[in-house]
Amino acid sequence: LFETNEGIFWIGDFIANNIHYSIGLSYLDYRWKIHRFVFSLLLTLSITLVIIFFLYPVLHKRNIVIPLNRLLYGLSEMRKGNLDTRIPITTFDEIGVITKSFNEMIARIQDSTENLETLIQERTEELHQKLEELNKTQSALLVAERMS
């Protein structure tokens, strides 16, 4: 720090290529440059915060709210018995993983339901056949009883 009639100066010296250099910068110039730098930094920070403030709801809705609403719709369709429901995977984050798991789960439920229905149909046919055999046997017993 060096004071003259023209004001206060910051003095710095350094050596480059074996030459000694001394530089002086007016303290007022130094403060003006620092103030401009701090002002531009605060302006940039403020603009960034405003942009984030306005973009967050859009990104939040697109990446979180809409995929969750699709999942809720799929669950309500599944509750109604519509096992053909599949939800498109639009994100590759945790919600995308949950959506993929939902699609796999509903596919397994659909396969199990179809297998169960097939098994029930087979058992019903077997039961009808046994019932017919029972009726034939009963008729044969009645005929045999009448003959005796």
C-alpha positions as CSV (number, residue, x, y, z in Angstrom):
1,L,0.0,0.0,0.0
2,F,1.5,3.3,-1.1
3,E,-0.1,6.8,-0.5
4,T,0.5,9.7,-2.9
5,N,-1.2,13.0,-3.6
6,E,-3.3,11.2,-6.3
7,G,-4.6,8.6,-3.8
8,I,-3.7,5.2,-2.4
9,F,-2.0,2.7,-4.7
10,W,-1.5,-1.0,-4.4
11,I,2.1,-1.8,-5.3
12,G,3.3,-5.1,-6.4
13,D,6.6,-6.2,-7.8
14,F,7.8,-9.3,-9.5
15,I,10.7,-10.6,-11.6
16,A,10.3,-12.1,-15.0
17,N,13.2,-12.9,-17.4
18,N,15.7,-11.5,-14.9
19,I,13.9,-8.1,-15.0
20,H,12.4,-6.5,-11.9
21,Y,8.9,-5.1,-12.5
22,S,6.9,-2.9,-10.2
23,I,3.2,-2.2,-10.8
24,G,0.9,0.1,-9.0
25,L,-2.9,0.0,-9.1
26,S,-5.0,2.8,-7.8
27,Y,-7.0,1.6,-4.8
28,L,-10.1,3.3,-6.2
29,D,-9.7,1.4,-9.5
30,Y,-9.1,-1.8,-7.6
31,R,-12.3,-1.2,-5.6
32,W,-14.3,-0.3,-8.7
33,K,-13.2,-3.6,-10.4
34,I,-14.0,-5.6,-7.3
35,H,-17.4,-4.0,-7.1
36,R,-18.2,-4.7,-10.8
37,F,-17.1,-8.3,-10.3
38,V,-19.2,-8.8,-7.2
39,F,-22.2,-7.1,-8.9
40,S,-21.9,-9.3,-12.0
41,L,-21.6,-12.3,-9.8
42,L,-24.7,-11.4,-7.8
43,L,-26.6,-10.6,-11.0
44,T,-25.7,-14.0,-12.5
45,L,-26.7,-15.8,-9.3
46,S,-30.0,-13.9,-9.2
47,I,-30.8,-14.7,-12.8
48,T,-29.9,-18.4,-12.2
49,L,-32.2,-18.6,-9.2
50,V,-35.1,-17.0,-11.1
51,I,-34.6,-19.4,-14.0
52,I,-34.5,-22.4,-11.6
53,F,-37.6,-21.0,-9.8
54,F,-39.6,-21.0,-13.1
55,L,-38.2,-24.2,-14.5
56,Y,-38.6,-26.4,-11.5
57,P,-42.4,-26.7,-11.7
58,V,-42.2,-27.7,-15.3
59,L,-39.5,-30.2,-14.8
60,H,-41.1,-31.5,-11.6
61,K,-44.4,-32.0,-13.4
62,R,-42.9,-33.7,-16.4
63,N,-40.5,-36.0,-14.5
64,I,-42.4,-36.8,-11.4
65,V,-46.1,-35.8,-11.4
66,I,-47.1,-37.1,-14.9
67,P,-45.3,-40.5,-14.5
68,L,-46.9,-41.0,-11.0
69,N,-50.3,-40.2,-12.4
70,R,-49.8,-42.8,-15.1
71,L,-48.9,-45.3,-12.4
72,L,-52.1,-44.4,-10.4
73,Y,-54.1,-44.8,-13.6
74,G,-52.6,-48.3,-14.2
75,L,-53.3,-49.3,-10.6
76,S,-57.0,-48.2,-10.9
77,E,-57.3,-50.1,-14.2
78,M,-55.8,-53.2,-12.6
79,R,-58.3,-52.9,-9.7
80,K,-61.1,-52.8,-12.2
81,G,-59.8,-56.1,-13.7
82,N,-58.2,-54.7,-16.8
83,L,-55.0,-56.8,-16.9
84,D,-54.1,-55.6,-20.4
85,T,-53.0,-52.3,-19.0
86,R,-49.3,-51.4,-19.6
87,I,-47.7,-48.1,-18.7
88,P,-45.2,-46.5,-21.1
89,I,-41.8,-45.9,-19.5
90,T,-40.9,-42.3,-20.1
91,T,-38.1,-41.8,-17.5
92,F,-35.1,-43.8,-16.6
93,D,-34.9,-42.9,-13.0
94,E,-36.6,-44.5,-9.9
95,I,-40.0,-43.9,-11.3
96,G,-39.1,-45.6,-14.6
97,V,-37.8,-48.6,-12.6
98,I,-41.1,-48.7,-10.6
99,T,-43.1,-48.4,-13.9
100,K,-41.1,-51.3,-15.4
101,S,-41.7,-53.4,-12.3
102,F,-45.4,-52.6,-12.5
103,N,-45.6,-53.7,-16.1
104,E,-43.7,-57.0,-15.2
105,M,-46.0,-57.6,-12.2
106,I,-49.2,-57.1,-14.2
107,A,-47.9,-59.4,-16.9
108,R,-47.2,-62.1,-14.3
109,I,-50.7,-61.6,-12.8
110,Q,-52.2,-61.9,-16.3
111,D,-50.3,-65.1,-17.0
112,S,-51.3,-66.5,-13.6
113,T,-54.9,-65.6,-14.2
114,E,-54.9,-67.2,-17.6
115,N,-53.3,-70.4,-16.2
116,L,-55.8,-70.4,-13.3
117,E,-58.7,-70.0,-15.8
118,T,-57.4,-72.8,-17.9
119,L,-57.0,-75.1,-14.8
120,I,-60.5,-74.2,-13.7
121,Q,-61.9,-75.0,-17.1
122,E,-60.0,-78.4,-17.2
123,R,-61.2,-79.3,-13.7
124,T,-64.8,-78.3,-14.6
125,E,-64.7,-80.6,-17.7
126,E,-63.3,-83.4,-15.6
127,L,-66.1,-82.8,-13.1
128,H,-68.7,-82.9,-15.8
129,Q,-67.3,-86.2,-17.1
130,K,-67.3,-87.7,-13.7
131,L,-70.9,-86.5,-13.2
132,E,-71.9,-88.2,-16.5
133,E,-70.1,-91.4,-15.4
134,L,-71.9,-91.2,-12.1
135,N,-75.3,-90.7,-13.8
136,K,-74.6,-93.7,-16.1
137,T,-73.5,-95.8,-13.2
138,Q,-76.6,-94.8,-11.3
139,S,-78.8,-95.6,-14.3
140,A,-77.1,-99.0,-14.6
141,L,-77.6,-99.6,-10.9
142,L,-81.3,-98.8,-11.3
143,V,-81.6,-101.1,-14.3
144,A,-79.8,-103.8,-12.4
145,E,-82.0,-103.4,-9.4
146,R,-85.1,-103.6,-11.5
147,M,-83.8,-106.7,-13.2
148,S,-83.1,-108.4,-9.9
